[in-house]
């Protein structure tokens, strides 16, 4: 009888080792946005075209790149503006969208046309009079240009917050506010 009594606790211990409860993590609301999203090449004017790319990372950082082009195929780049953010989904918005709050951490610009470089240097864009064609300039925490007001809105400050209403349907992400449509890449 003693043999059976000793085996019951041993069997119970062995059985509990293999029956560890598996925990499933609930995905964060931000996980739906993770990936690369881009617009098509769109016309901004008769001779100016734009393409925007947004990259949302699983660590809740994102990069938004706005590129300007002189051709409708978006192959001849005239400028590139790259902004880095942290982001979070803060609630539900209209039309099935999500409220996405972003906080600016960095903004940099690069220009590829000599005529534009001359204007940037003469207006002290981003507090820099030393713009160089094809070279990235950090504009974080700097005045947009010397002729802009001293108002805080004229400074692209790290920590500035903004919100957007974004809606995902399949491989499409739409900005409810601007109506821009992005495709998952």
C-alpha positions in Angstrom: 0.0 0.0 0.0 2.8 2.4 0.8 4.2 2.0 -2.8 1.0 3.3 -4.3 0.8 6.3 -1.9 4.3 7.4 -2.9 3.6 7.1 -6.6 0.5 9.4 -6.5 2.5 12.5 -5.5 5.2 11.7 -8.0 2.7 11.2 -10.8 0.9 14.5 -9.8 4.2 16.4 -10.0 5.2 14.9 -13.3 1.8 15.6 -14.8 1.8 19.2 -13.7 5.2 19.8 -15.4 3.8 19.1 -18.8 0.5 20.9 -18.4 1.9 24.4 -18.2 -0.8 26.9 -19.2 0.1 28.6 -22.5 -0.5 32.3 -22.5 -1.5 33.9 -25.8 -0.6 37.6 -26.2 -3.3 39.8 -27.5 -1.9 41.9 -30.4 -1.6 45.6 -29.7 -3.8 47.9 -31.8 -0.6 49.3 -33.3 0.3 45.8 -34.8 -2.3 46.2 -37.6 -0.2 49.2 -38.9 3.2 47.5 -38.8 4.7 47.4 -42.3 5.5 49.6 -45.3 2.7 51.6 -46.9 3.1 53.8 -50.0 1.0 56.0 -52.2 1.1 55.9 -56.0 2.9 58.7 -57.8 0.4 61.6 -57.6 0.2 65.0 -59.4 0.7 68.0 -57.1 0.8 70.4 -60.0 1.5 70.4 -63.8 5.2 69.8 -63.2 5.4 68.4 -59.7 4.6 64.9 -58.5 4.6 63.4 -55.0 5.0 59.9 -53.4 4.6 59.3 -49.7 5.9 56.2 -47.9 5.1 55.3 -44.3 6.9 52.6 -42.4 5.4 51.5 -39.0 7.6 49.3 -36.9 6.7 46.9 -34.1 8.6 49.0 -31.6 6.0 51.8 -32.2 8.4 54.0 -34.2 7.6 55.1 -37.7 9.1 57.0 -40.6 7.2 59.0 -43.1 9.0 60.0 -46.3 7.6 62.6 -48.7 9.4 62.6 -52.0 9.0 65.2 -54.8 9.5 64.4 -58.4 9.6 66.4 -61.7 8.0 63.5 -63.7 4.8 61.5 -63.6 6.7 58.2 -63.3 8.3 59.5 -60.0 11.8 58.7 -61.2 13.5 62.1 -61.2 13.6 63.1 -57.5 13.7 66.8 -56.6 13.5 66.5 -52.8 13.1 64.0 -49.9 11.7 64.9 -46.5 12.0 62.2 -43.9 10.2 62.5 -40.5 10.6 60.0 -37.7 8.0 59.5 -35.0 6.8 57.4 -32.2 3.1 56.3 -32.6 0.2 54.9 -30.7 -3.4 54.0 -31.5 -5.4 56.1 -29.0 -8.9 55.1 -29.9 -11.6 54.5 -32.5 -12.5 57.2 -35.0 -15.2 57.8 -37.6 -15.9 55.4 -40.4 -14.1 52.5 -38.8 -10.9 54.3 -38.5 -8.3 54.4 -35.7 -7.0 57.6 -34.1 -3.2 57.4 -34.5 -1.2 59.8 -32.4 2.3 60.6 -33.5 5.2 62.4 -31.7 7.9 63.8 -33.9 11.4 62.7 -33.0 13.4 63.9 -36.1 12.9 65.6 -39.4 15.5 65.7 -42.2 15.4 67.1 -45.8 17.4 66.5 -48.9 17.1 68.6 -52.1 18.4 67.6 -55.6 18.1 70.8 -57.7 20.7 73.6 -57.8 18.1 76.4 -58.1 16.3 75.1 -54.9 19.6 74.9 -53.0 20.3 78.6 -53.8 16.9 79.6 -52.4 17.3 77.4 -49.3 20.6 79.0 -48.5 19.4 82.5 -49.1 16.4 82.1 -46.8 18.4 80.2 -44.2 16.0 77.2 -44.3 16.2 75.1 -41.2 18.7 77.6 -39.8 21.2 76.5 -42.3 22.9 78.6 -45.0 25.1 75.6 -46.1 22.6 73.4 -48.0 24.3 71.1 -50.5 22.7 69.3 -53.4 21.9 65.7 -52.5 23.1 66.0 -48.8 20.6 65.5 -46.0 20.1 68.4 -43.5 18.7 67.9 -40.1 15.7 70.3 -39.5 14.7 69.0 -36.1 14.1 71.9 -33.6 15.0 74.5 -36.1 13.0 77.4 -37.6 11.6 76.6 -41.0 13.2 79.8 -42.5 14.5 83.1 -41.5 11.4 85.0 -42.8 8.9 82.9 -40.9 7.5 84.3 -37.7 9.1 83.6 -34.3 5.9 81.7 -33.5 6.5 78.2 -32.1 4.6 76.7 -35.1 7.5 77.8 -37.3 9.8 75.4 -35.5 9.7 71.6 -36.2 10.2 70.5 -32.6 10.9 67.1 -31.4 8.0 66.2 -29.2 5.4 67.9 -31.3 2.3 65.7 -31.3 -0.3 65.2 -34.1 -3.2 62.9 -34.7 -4.6 61.3 -37.8 -7.6 59.1 -38.6 -6.3 56.1 -40.4 -8.4 53.2 -41.7 -7.1 49.8 -42.9 -9.1 47.7 -45.3 -7.2 44.7 -46.6 -4.0 46.0 -48.2 -5.2 49.6 -48.3 -4.6 52.2 -45.6 -6.6 55.4 -46.0 -6.2 58.8 -44.3 -9.8 59.7 -43.5 -8.8 63.4 -43.3 -6.6 63.8 -46.4 -8.2 61.0 -48.4 -4.7 59.7 -49.3 -4.7 56.0 -50.1 -1.6 53.9 -49.3 -1.0 50.3 -50.4 0.9 47.8 -48.2 4.2 46.9 -49.8 
